[in-house]
Amino acid sequence: MKQTEKAFDRCPVCGGELVEKRVEKLLRGGADTAVVKVHAEVCLHCGERLYSQETVRRFEEIRGKLERKDVANFQPMGQSFQVAASC
């Protein structure tokens, strides 16, 4: 992640301390899902994640590719299954 000026010094949700972490983000597009590992500012109190504008643009690009089934450059990670809950 490029060193840029932080948009927030504290969490905008609860005022907690923010630390930079590498996180996994699940993105859905159509019936497909992608797992993306990115850097985010994460609140140590409530867990809120803050992403850079560049990262959010990348999320939108990936969602669009998933919706168009343009996944030739994506790495398969196994299979997903839907299971009905028996309550």
Secondary structure, DSSP 8 states (H G I E B T S, - for coil): ------S-SB-TTT--BEEEEEEEEEEEETTEEEEEEEEEEEETTT--EE--HHHHHHHHHHHHHHHHT--TTS-------------
